[in-house]
Amino acid sequence: MSEADVHSYTVRLELVDEPGELLRALEPIASNGGNLLSIFHERGNLTPRGHIPVEVDLEATTQQFDVIVDALRSAGVNVIQAGAERYSEELTVVLVGHLVETDLSDTLQRFQDCGGASVADVSLSAPAGTDGPSSARLRLVASEGQSATALETVREVADEKDLRVVEPLTEGSP
């Protein structure tokens, strides 16, 4: 399997609010060769049927993805949507400042809500504890052509929360 055969996919699931349900939903992905990019678990929101919506971004070959979706359904997981490639671009930014004090969860949620992008990975360093400045490396995945919009959202949120942004180098950067 070459890297060119691997694509990014999004699966939207609907889970019952019971211990172990998220793990049960992730097992078919892992056991069938899927590589998790991000999981967005909306515990505060419920679907009309009273279940929890979960969005899983993963990488897999087309064949693996088909097997994963079938395995999820066979395991009794309600698959609301199994999409084709959604994220094809990736960018990494570093935020520096009072990340915890300015509500890191809200910051990440706003990046997630910008449309066309998802937070795939976060690495936080807070050497002075939660009351001091910290830094976070964020890996964002974006739909084709949406990296600029995602980066603009990062800049706006960082400006509003008095955070510094270390932006990725792009083609044409000095």
Accessible surface in RSA format (square Angstrom, percent):
REM  Atomic radii and reference values for relative SASA: ProtOr
REM  Chains: A
REM  Algorithm: Lee & Richards
REM  Probe-radius: 1.40
REM  Slices: 20
REM RES _ NUM      All-atoms   Total-Side   Main-Chain    Non-polar    All polar
REM                ABS   REL    ABS   REL    ABS   REL    ABS   REL    ABS   REL
RES MET A   1   161.55  83.7  76.23  50.5  85.31 203.1  82.42  70.1  79.13 104.8
RES SER A   2    61.27  51.8  50.01  66.7  11.26  25.9  51.00 108.6  10.27  14.4
RES GLU A   3   161.49  92.7 143.80 108.8  17.68  42.1  58.70 113.5 102.79  83.9
RES ALA A   4    86.14  79.2  57.22  88.3  28.92  65.8  69.78  98.3  16.36  43.3
RES ASP A   5    70.86  49.6  65.25  64.9   5.60  13.3  15.28  35.9  55.58  55.4
RES VAL A   6    43.37  28.5  27.96  25.3  15.41  37.1  27.96  24.3  15.41  41.8
RES HIS A   7    64.02  35.0  59.08  41.1   4.95  12.7  41.17  42.4  22.85  26.6
RES SER A   8    14.95  12.6  13.10  17.5   1.85   4.3   0.29   0.6  14.66  20.5
RES TYR A   9    15.82   7.4  15.50   8.8   0.32   0.8   9.86   7.4   5.96   7.3
RES THR A  10     1.98   1.4   1.91   1.9   0.08   0.2   1.91   2.6   0.08   0.1
RES VAL A  11     0.00   0.0   0.00   0.0   0.00   0.0   0.00   0.0   0.00   0.0
RES ARG A  12    74.53  31.3  74.53  38.0   0.00   0.0  26.55  36.3  47.98  29.1
RES LEU A  13     0.39   0.2   0.00   0.0   0.39   1.0   0.00   0.0   0.39   1.0
RES GLU A  14    13.52   7.8   8.64   6.5   4.88  11.6   0.05   0.1  13.47  11.0
RES LEU A  15     5.34   3.0   4.23   3.0   1.11   2.8   5.34   3.8   0.00   0.0
RES VAL A  16    60.60  39.9  58.27  52.8   2.32   5.6  58.29  50.6   2.30   6.2
RES ASP A  17    77.35  54.2  52.99  52.7  24.36  57.6  17.21  40.5  60.14  60.0
RES GLU A  18   100.48  57.7  89.67  67.8  10.81  25.7  25.93  50.2  74.54  60.9
RES PRO A  19   140.06 102.1 107.82  98.3  32.24 117.2 120.22  99.3  19.84 123.3
RES GLY A  20    47.93  59.1   0.00   N/A  47.93  59.1  30.35  83.3  17.58  39.4
RES GLU A  21    25.16  14.4  24.66  18.7   0.49   1.2   3.72   7.2  21.44  17.5
RES LEU A  22    56.09  31.2  52.57  37.6   3.52   8.8  52.57  36.9   3.52   9.5
RES LEU A  23   132.65  73.9 128.94  92.2   3.71   9.3 130.41  91.6   2.24   6.0
RES ARG A  24    91.42  38.4  83.20  42.4   8.22  19.6  61.66  84.3  29.76  18.0
RES ALA A  25     0.00   0.0   0.00   0.0   0.00   0.0   0.00   0.0   0.00   0.0
RES LEU A  26    25.97  14.5  25.41  18.2   0.56   1.4  25.59  18.0   0.39   1.0
RES GLU A  27    96.73  55.5  92.32  69.8   4.42  10.5  52.11 100.8  44.63  36.4
RES PRO A  28     6.38   4.7   5.33   4.9   1.05   3.8   6.38   5.3   0.00   0.0
RES ILE A  29     0.17   0.1   0.17   0.1   0.00   0.0   0.17   0.1   0.00   0.0
RES ALA A  30    72.09  66.3  51.30  79.2  20.80  47.3  53.89  75.9  18.21  48.2
RES SER A  31    73.46  62.1  33.09  44.2  40.38  93.0  37.98  80.9  35.48  49.7
RES ASN A  32    42.41  29.2  29.91  28.9  12.50  30.1   8.70  20.9  33.71  32.6
RES GLY A  33    42.53  52.4   0.00   N/A  42.53  52.4  26.10  71.6  16.44  36.8
RES GLY A  34    13.80  17.0   0.00   N/A  13.80  17.0   0.05   0.1  13.75  30.8
RES ASN A  35    83.24  57.4  79.88  77.2   3.36   8.1  24.67  59.4  58.57  56.6
RES LEU A  36    69.12  38.5  48.71  34.9  20.40  51.3  48.71  34.2  20.40  54.9
RES LEU A  37    12.70   7.1   6.19   4.4   6.50  16.3   7.08   5.0   5.62  15.1
RES SER A  38    14.90  12.6   6.35   8.5   8.54  19.7  14.31  30.5   0.59   0.8
RES ILE A  39    67.50  38.4  36.51  27.2  30.99  74.7  36.56  26.3  30.94  84.0
RES PHE A  40    48.97  24.5  48.29  29.9   0.68   1.8  48.97  29.7   0.00   0.0
RES HIS A  41    71.16  38.9  49.30  34.3  21.86  55.9  28.07  28.9  43.10  50.1
RES GLU A  42    50.15  28.8  43.29  32.7   6.86  16.3   9.67  18.7  40.48  33.1
RES ARG A  43   149.39  62.7 137.42  70.1  11.97  28.5  44.91  61.4 104.48  63.3
RES GLY A  44    80.63  99.4   0.00   N/A  80.63  99.4  42.87 117.6  37.76  84.6
RES ASN A  45    84.04  58.0  80.41  77.7   3.64   8.8  17.42  41.9  66.63  64.4
RES LEU A  46   111.03  61.8  79.34  56.8  31.69  79.7  79.47  55.8  31.56  84.9
RES THR A  47    19.01  13.5  10.25  10.4   8.76  20.9  14.17  19.0   4.83   7.3
RES PRO A  48   146.75 107.0 101.65  92.7  45.10 163.9 115.46  95.3  31.29 194.4
RES ARG A  49   152.28  63.9 124.35  63.4  27.93  66.5  68.79  94.0  83.49  50.6
RES GLY A  50    39.10  48.2   0.00   N/A  39.10  48.2  22.53  61.8  16.58  37.1
RES HIS A  51    42.35  23.1  42.35  29.4   0.00   0.0  23.58  24.3  18.77  21.8
RES ILE A  52     3.71   2.1   3.71   2.8   0.00   0.0   3.71   2.7   0.00   0.0
RES PRO A  53    25.70  18.7  25.70  23.4   0.00   0.0  25.70  21.2   0.00   0.0
RES VAL A  54     1.96   1.3   0.00   0.0   1.96   4.7   1.00   0.9   0.95   2.6
RES GLU A  55    22.03  12.6  21.20  16.0   0.84   2.0   4.35   8.4  17.68  14.4
RES VAL A  56     0.00   0.0   0.00   0.0   0.00   0.0   0.00   0.0   0.00   0.0
RES ASP A  57     1.36   1.0   1.36   1.4   0.00   0.0   0.07   0.2   1.29   1.3
RES LEU A  58     0.00   0.0   0.00   0.0   0.00   0.0   0.00   0.0   0.00   0.0
RES GLU A  59    52.89  30.4  51.65  39.1   1.25   3.0   1.87   3.6  51.02  41.7
RES ALA A  60     1.91   1.8   0.00   0.0   1.91   4.3   1.91   2.7   0.00   0.0
RES THR A  61    11.27   8.0  11.27  11.4   0.00   0.0   8.33  11.2   2.95   4.5
RES THR A  62    65.62  46.7  64.88  65.8   0.74   1.8  50.08  67.3  15.53  23.5
RES GLN A  63   130.38  72.9 127.04  92.8   3.34   8.0  65.30 139.0  65.08  49.4
RES GLN A  64    43.44  24.3  40.55  29.6   2.89   6.9  19.85  42.3  23.59  17.9
RES PHE A  65    14.54   7.3  14.54   9.0   0.00   0.0  14.54   8.8   0.00   0.0
RES ASP A  66    79.28  55.5  76.05  75.7   3.23   7.6  26.14  61.5  53.13  53.0
RES VAL A  67    76.91  50.6  75.42  68.3   1.49   3.6  76.54  66.5   0.37   1.0
RES ILE A  68     0.00   0.0   0.00   0.0   0.00   0.0   0.00   0.0   0.00   0.0
RES VAL A  69    10.14   6.7  10.14   9.2   0.00   0.0  10.14   8.8   0.00   0.0
RES ASP A  70    89.23  62.5  86.33  85.9   2.91   6.9  26.45  62.2  62.79  62.6
RES ALA A  71    26.37  24.2  17.52  27.0   8.85  20.1  23.53  33.1   2.84   7.5
RES LEU A  72     0.00   0.0   0.00   0.0   0.00   0.0   0.00   0.0   0.00   0.0
RES ARG A  73   128.82  54.1 111.56  56.9  17.27  41.1  48.60  66.4  80.22  48.6
RES SER A  74   102.63  86.7  60.09  80.2  42.53  98.0  41.45  88.3  61.18  85.7
RES ALA A  75    42.44  39.0  19.43  30.0  23.01  52.3  33.02  46.5   9.42  25.0
RES GLY A  76    56.97  70.3   0.00   N/A  56.97  70.3  34.86  95.7  22.11  49.5
RES VAL A  77     5.78   3.8   0.27   0.2   5.50  13.3   1.84   1.6   3.94  10.7
RES ASN A  78    55.48  38.3  47.74  46.1   7.75  18.7  21.93  52.8  33.55  32.4
RES VAL A  79    14.76   9.7   0.00   0.0  14.76  35.6   0.00   0.0  14.76  40.0
RES ILE A  80    92.37  52.6  61.24  45.6  31.12  75.0  66.57  47.9  25.80  70.0
RES GLN A  81    88.57  49.5  83.68  61.2   4.89  11.6  25.88  55.1  62.69  47.5
RES ALA A  82    38.60  35.5   9.42  14.5  29.18  66.4   9.42  13.3  29.18  77.3
RES GLY A  83    16.28  20.1   0.00   N/A  16.28  20.1  16.27  44.6   0.01   0.0
RES ALA A  84    80.13  73.7  63.93  98.7  16.20  36.9  67.60  95.2  12.53  33.2
RES GLU A  85    85.29  49.0  59.77  45.2  25.51  60.7  22.73  44.0  62.55  51.1
RES ARG A  86    67.85  28.5  57.21  29.2  10.64  25.3  28.47  38.9  39.37  23.9
RES TYR A  87     4.07   1.9   1.19   0.7   2.89   7.5   1.06   0.8   3.02   3.7
RES SER A  88    59.80  50.5  21.32  28.5  38.48  88.6  29.22  62.2  30.57  42.8
RES GLU A  89    53.54  30.7  46.34  35.1   7.20  17.1  30.41  58.8  23.13  18.9
RES GLU A  90   104.65  60.1  73.67  55.7  30.98  73.8  23.39  45.2  81.26  66.3
RES LEU A  91    15.05   8.4   9.48   6.8   5.58  14.0  15.05  10.6   0.00   0.0
RES THR A  92    52.09  37.0  44.35  45.0   7.74  18.4  30.21  40.6  21.88  33.1
RES VAL A  93     0.52   0.3   0.00   0.0   0.52   1.2   0.52   0.4   0.00   0.0
RES VAL A  94    45.82  30.1  45.82  41.5   0.00   0.0  45.82  39.8   0.00   0.0
RES LEU A  95     0.20   0.1   0.20   0.1   0.00   0.0   0.20   0.1   0.00   0.0
RES VAL A  96    48.89  32.2  48.41  43.8   0.48   1.2  48.41  42.1   0.48   1.3
RES GLY A  97     9.62  11.9   0.00   N/A   9.62  11.9   9.62  26.4   0.00   0.0
RES HIS A  98    71.69  39.2  70.42  48.9   1.27   3.3  46.62  48.0  25.07  29.2
RES LEU A  99     0.50   0.3   0.29   0.2   0.21   0.5   0.41   0.3   0.09   0.2
RES VAL A 100    52.26  34.4  40.88  37.0  11.38  27.4  41.27  35.9  10.99  29.8
RES GLU A 101   122.09  70.1  87.33  66.1  34.75  82.7  41.50  80.3  80.59  65.8
RES THR A 102    37.27  26.5  25.83  26.2  11.43  27.2  33.95  45.6   3.32   5.0
RES ASP A 103    74.35  52.1  68.37  68.1   5.98  14.1  29.15  68.6  45.20  45.1
RES LEU A 104    29.77  16.6  27.10  19.4   2.67   6.7  27.15  19.1   2.62   7.0
RES SER A 105    84.43  71.3  75.46 100.7   8.97  20.7  37.89  80.7  46.54  65.2
RES ASP A 106    50.19  35.2  44.03  43.8   6.16  14.6  15.18  35.7  35.00  34.9
RES THR A 107     0.37   0.3   0.37   0.4   0.00   0.0   0.05   0.1   0.32   0.5
RES LEU A 108    39.25  21.9  38.41  27.5   0.84   2.1  38.71  27.2   0.54   1.5
RES GLN A 109    64.32  36.0  61.21  44.7   3.10   7.4  37.10  79.0  27.22  20.6
RES ARG A 110    75.43  31.7  71.63  36.5   3.80   9.1  29.17  39.9  46.26  28.0
RES PHE A 111     4.74   2.4   3.53   2.2   1.21   3.1   3.84   2.3   0.90   2.6
RES GLN A 112    27.66  15.5  16.10  11.8  11.57  27.5   6.11  13.0  21.55  16.3
RES ASP A 113    96.09  67.3  65.59  65.3  30.50  72.1  30.65  72.1  65.44  65.3
RES CYS A 114    34.23  25.9   3.32   3.7  30.90  72.6  13.18  33.4  21.05  22.7
RES GLY A 115    39.42  48.6   0.00   N/A  39.42  48.6  37.69 103.4   1.73   3.9
RES GLY A 116    17.84  22.0   0.00   N/A  17.84  22.0  10.13  27.8   7.71  17.3
RES ALA A 117     2.67   2.5   1.34   2.1   1.33   3.0   1.34   1.9   1.33   3.5
RES SER A 118     0.40   0.3   0.00   0.0   0.40   0.9   0.40   0.9   0.00   0.0
RES VAL A 119    17.51  11.5   9.98   9.0   7.53  18.2   9.98   8.7   7.53  20.4
RES ALA A 120    11.97  11.0   0.00   0.0  11.97  27.2   0.58   0.8  11.38  30.2
RES ASP A 121    53.11  37.2  47.58  47.4   5.53  13.1  10.25  24.1  42.85  42.7
RES VAL A 122    53.52  35.2  26.39  23.9  27.14  65.4  26.39  22.9  27.14  73.6
RES SER A 123    54.62  46.2  46.27  61.7   8.35  19.2  13.19  28.1  41.42  58.0
RES LEU A 124    76.48  42.6  42.85  30.7  33.63  84.5  43.17  30.3  33.31  89.6
RES SER A 125    58.36  49.3  53.08  70.8   5.29  12.2  33.35  71.0  25.01  35.0
RES ALA A 126    35.57  32.7  13.21  20.4  22.36  50.9  13.81  19.4  21.76  57.6
RES PRO A 127   123.26  89.8  77.55  70.7  45.72 166.2  91.60  75.6  31.67 196.8
RES ALA A 128    71.25  65.5  37.68  58.1  33.57  76.4  50.47  71.1  20.79  55.1
RES GLY A 129    34.89  43.0   0.00   N/A  34.89  43.0  32.75  89.9   2.14   4.8
RES THR A 130    87.11  62.0  80.73  81.8   6.37  15.2  55.02  73.9  32.08  48.5
RES ASP A 131   122.09  85.5 110.72 110.2  11.37  26.9  33.98  80.0  88.11  87.9
RES GLY A 132    12.06  14.9   0.00   N/A  12.06  14.9  10.34  28.4   1.71   3.8
RES PRO A 133    75.88  55.3  71.52  65.2   4.36  15.9  71.80  59.3   4.08  25.3
RES SER A 134     4.68   4.0   0.23   0.3   4.45  10.3   4.47   9.5   0.21   0.3
RES SER A 135    36.26  30.6  35.30  47.1   0.96   2.2  14.18  30.2  22.08  30.9
RES ALA A 136     1.04   1.0   0.03   0.0   1.01   2.3   1.02   1.4   0.02   0.1
RES ARG A 137    94.81  39.8  92.74  47.3   2.07   4.9  42.42  58.0  52.40  31.8
RES LEU A 138     0.00   0.0   0.00   0.0   0.00   0.0   0.00   0.0   0.00   0.0
RES ARG A 139    51.87  21.8  51.87  26.4   0.00   0.0  15.45  21.1  36.42  22.1
RES LEU A 140     2.38   1.3   2.38   1.7   0.00   0.0   2.38   1.7   0.00   0.0
RES VAL A 141     7.04   4.6   7.04   6.4   0.00   0.0   7.04   6.1   0.00   0.0
RES ALA A 142     0.00   0.0   0.00   0.0   0.00   0.0   0.00   0.0   0.00   0.0
RES SER A 143    26.44  22.3  26.44  35.3   0.00   0.0  18.56  39.5   7.87  11.0
RES GLU A 144   142.82  82.0 123.52  93.4  19.30  46.0  39.79  77.0 103.03  84.1
RES GLY A 145    55.84  68.9   0.00   N/A  55.84  68.9  35.80  98.3  20.04  44.9
RES GLN A 146    62.30  34.8  62.03  45.3   0.27   0.6   6.98  14.9  55.32  42.0
RES SER A 147    30.16  25.5  29.22  39.0   0.94   2.2  26.63  56.7   3.53   4.9
RES ALA A 148    76.47  70.3  64.33  99.3  12.14  27.6  70.88  99.8   5.59  14.8
RES THR A 149    62.63  44.5  57.46  58.3   5.17  12.3  37.45  50.3  25.18  38.1
RES ALA A 150     2.91   2.7   1.45   2.2   1.46   3.3   1.94   2.7   0.96   2.6
RES LEU A 151    16.49   9.2  16.49  11.8   0.00   0.0  16.49  11.6   0.00   0.0
RES GLU A 152    76.33  43.8  76.33  57.7   0.00   0.0  35.21  68.1  41.12  33.6
RES THR A 153    22.93  16.3  22.56  22.9   0.37   0.9  11.60  15.6  11.33  17.1
RES VAL A 154     0.44   0.3   0.44   0.4   0.00   0.0   0.44   0.4   0.00   0.0
RES ARG A 155    94.04  39.5  89.15  45.4   4.89  11.6  38.85  53.1  55.19  33.4
RES GLU A 156   100.67  57.8  91.70  69.4   8.97  21.4  37.35  72.2  63.32  51.7
RES VAL A 157     2.85   1.9   2.85   2.6   0.00   0.0   2.85   2.5   0.00   0.0
RES ALA A 158     2.03   1.9   1.67   2.6   0.36   0.8   2.00   2.8   0.02   0.1
RES ASP A 159   120.55  84.4 100.72 100.3  19.82  46.9  22.91  53.9  97.63  97.4
RES GLU A 160   115.10  66.1  78.15  59.1  36.95  88.0  45.82  88.6  69.27  56.6
RES LYS A 161    26.21  12.8  15.67   9.6  10.54  25.1  21.29  19.2   4.93   5.2
RES ASP A 162   131.14  91.9 114.05 113.5  17.09  40.4  34.15  80.4  96.99  96.7
RES LEU A 163    13.52   7.5   0.16   0.1  13.35  33.6   0.70   0.5  12.82  34.5
RES ARG A 164   176.78  74.2 172.28  87.8   4.51  10.7  65.80  89.9 110.99  67.3
RES VAL A 165    39.10  25.7  10.53   9.5  28.56  68.8  10.53   9.2  28.56  77.5
RES VAL A 166    87.05  57.3  82.34  74.5   4.71  11.3  85.73  74.5   1.32   3.6
RES GLU A 167    69.43  39.9  49.55  37.5  19.88  47.3  18.67  36.1  50.76  41.4
RES PRO A 168    35.89  26.2  18.02  16.4  17.87  65.0  27.29  22.5   8.60  53.4
RES LEU A 169   157.07  87.5 130.12  93.1  26.94  67.7 130.43  91.6  26.63  71.7
RES THR A 170    82.28  58.5  67.92  68.9  14.36  34.2  57.07  76.7  25.20  38.1
RES GLU A 171   181.16 104.0 148.14 112.1  33.02  78.6  67.89 131.3 113.27  92.5
RES GLY A 172    84.47 104.2   0.00   N/A  84.47 104.2  43.44 119.2  41.03  91.9
RES SER A 173    45.48  38.4  16.54  22.1  28.94  66.7  11.39  24.2  34.09  47.8
RES PRO A 174   173.45 126.4 108.69  99.1  64.76 235.4 147.82 122.0  25.63 159.3
END  Absolute sums over single chains surface
CHAIN  1 A     9374.5       7106.7       2267.8       4999.8       4374.7
END  Absolute sums over all chains
TOTAL          9374.5       7106.7       2267.8       4999.8       4374.7
